[in-house]
Every structure is written in structure tokens, then in C-alpha cells.
Amino acid sequence: MGFKHKMLILMCFLLGISFVGGLALYANAADLDKSQMDAIKEIADKVGTDTVLTKDQMIEELTFFAKAAIPFKGQKNTGML
């Protein structure tokens, strides 16, 4: 593998890390309301022990995805089959 190929892979990796980091920062800027947090806790309770995550970890993961989805609320997804 040549130098240019290695640099291209490194640049793609760094770009991906930057995107994920930016998404995480944006997600932390938005707050969820009480009904959304109640729904997240209800889902974590329903999943119960059928996961390797603790309940707190599950709530943290679900909260992250709920916050990340805020900019897309109300949009119709036409890209999936």
C-alpha cells in the first residue's frame, strides 16, 4: 500500500471522527422534554435484562439518539426501502 493510499485512508478516518464528534456536540445542545424522557425510561424498562447494557447505559444511548434525531423531526424519509 502506497503513501498516497495510506494518507487517503487517514483523511477519511479523521473526517469520519470529526463528523461523529460534531453530531455528538450538537446532540448535547438540545434538551428533551419530560414526555420524551419518560418514553426513553419506559423503553429501557421494557428491554430489561435482554441487553449487555446496564439500564443507565441504555437510557444514555436512547437519549443520544433521540437528541440526534431532533433536526429531522417532521421530515419524511424517502431513502429507505
C-alpha positions as CSV (number, residue, x, y, z in Angstrom):
1,M,0.0,0.0,0.0
2,G,1.5,3.3,-1.1
3,F,1.9,6.5,0.8
4,K,-1.0,8.3,-1.0
5,H,-3.3,5.4,-0.3
6,K,-2.4,5.5,3.5
7,M,-3.0,9.2,3.6
8,L,-6.4,8.9,1.9
9,I,-7.4,6.3,4.5
10,L,-6.2,8.5,7.3
11,M,-8.0,11.6,6.0
12,C,-11.3,9.6,5.6
13,F,-10.9,8.3,9.2
14,L,-10.3,11.8,10.5
15,L,-13.2,13.2,8.6
16,G,-15.5,10.5,10.0
17,I,-14.3,11.1,13.5
18,S,-14.9,14.9,13.1
19,F,-18.5,14.2,11.8
20,V,-19.4,11.9,14.7
21,G,-17.9,14.4,17.2
22,G,-19.8,17.3,15.7
23,L,-23.0,15.3,15.8
24,A,-22.4,14.5,19.5
25,L,-21.8,18.1,20.3
26,Y,-25.0,19.1,18.5
27,A,-27.0,16.4,20.2
28,N,-25.9,17.6,23.6
29,A,-27.0,21.2,22.9
30,A,-30.7,20.1,22.5
31,D,-32.8,19.2,25.6
32,L,-35.6,16.6,25.6
33,D,-38.9,17.3,27.2
34,K,-40.4,15.3,30.1
35,S,-42.6,13.1,27.9
36,Q,-39.6,12.1,25.7
37,M,-37.5,11.2,28.8
38,D,-40.5,9.2,30.2
39,A,-40.7,7.3,26.9
40,I,-37.0,6.6,26.9
41,K,-37.2,5.3,30.5
42,E,-40.2,3.1,29.6
43,I,-38.3,1.6,26.6
44,A,-35.3,0.9,28.9
45,D,-37.7,-0.8,31.4
46,K,-39.3,-3.0,28.6
47,V,-35.9,-4.1,27.3
48,G,-34.9,-5.1,30.9
49,T,-32.1,-7.6,31.0
50,D,-32.2,-8.6,27.3
51,T,-29.1,-6.5,26.6
52,V,-25.5,-6.2,27.6
53,L,-26.0,-2.6,28.7
54,T,-27.0,-1.5,32.1
55,K,-30.2,0.4,32.5
56,D,-28.3,3.7,32.8
57,Q,-26.2,2.9,29.7
58,M,-29.4,2.1,27.8
59,I,-31.0,5.4,28.8
60,E,-27.8,7.3,27.8
61,E,-27.8,5.6,24.4
62,L,-31.5,6.2,23.8
63,T,-31.2,9.8,24.9
64,F,-28.3,10.3,22.5
65,F,-30.3,9.0,19.5
66,A,-33.4,11.0,20.5
67,K,-31.3,14.2,20.6
68,A,-29.6,13.4,17.3
69,A,-33.0,12.9,15.6
70,I,-34.3,16.3,16.6
71,P,-33.2,18.1,13.4
72,F,-35.1,15.6,11.3
73,K,-38.4,15.7,13.2
74,G,-41.3,16.0,10.8
75,Q,-39.3,15.1,7.7
76,K,-40.3,12.2,5.6
77,N,-37.7,9.5,4.9
78,T,-37.7,8.5,1.2
79,G,-34.2,7.0,1.0
80,M,-35.0,3.7,2.7
81,L,-36.6,0.6,1.0
